[in-house]
């Protein structure tokens, strides 16, 4: 059972870090080609997929590994992976149905009954899909969404997550020099005693945050890019156009370590 107050408290930033679901498999960078849209996703094949999402349950959604399953990237957010895309398919479709109800009924005392049922076959450790039932207590919202856990063109062994996807090289040969530049700039930032907003190479610092220069971004290993981060060594620093060309997309939400 979900309440509006839980939704309100979760708005603005991610409330925790996803937990590894039981039997979390080896996870590699892959390219997933979507025949219907002609688009290609570059990034990790698997996500730690919420059964009840952060946007609905907030910090409570991170209290148990049982709230997470091993889901493919399309299972988690759908097939629309390009820059600026809403990424509102997959499990996000059910979450957005609930979010839309809260937006239309702010501060309501009605609740949402939200149930996700992962579908396993025999002793497999990865679900073949999930059925999400979403119903508000006033019955204005009443829907069931079936989400398939697969990736187009990739054969998955659901017993342990093994697959036939060809590994994808995340960044080109310039990544080493870019990463070295990031490290150098970070060292300058940490050693600098200048005032807030002081320039450190192509970056600036603003308190505990490192801010990308105009046209530059910090790209995470999950192919999301940000304009401000707290630990720049954990990201690839490159131009926004290069990040987009490599398949990365701007993060829709920030957290305590990174801001879009």
Secondary structure as UniProt FT lines:
FT   HELIX           4..10
FT   TURN            11..12
FT   TURN            22..23
FT   STRAND          29..34
FT   TURN            35..38
FT   STRAND          39..44
FT   STRAND          46..50
FT   HELIX           54..57
FT   HELIX           58..62
FT   HELIX           65..67
FT   STRAND          68..72
FT   HELIX           73..77
FT   TURN            83..84
FT   HELIX           91..104
FT   TURN            106..107
FT   STRAND          112..119
FT   TURN            122..123
FT   STRAND          129..136
FT   TURN            137..138
FT   STRAND          142..148
FT   TURN            152..153
FT   TURN            158..160
FT   TURN            173..174
FT   HELIX           175..191
FT   TURN            196..197
FT   STRAND          199..200
FT   TURN            201..202
FT   STRAND          203..206
FT   TURN            207..208
FT   STRAND          209..211
FT   TURN            214..215
FT   STRAND          216..219
FT   TURN            221..222
FT   STRAND          224..226
FT   STRAND          228..229
FT   HELIX           232..234
FT   STRAND          236..239
FT   HELIX           240..245
FT   TURN            246..247
FT   STRAND          249..250
FT   STRAND          258..259
//
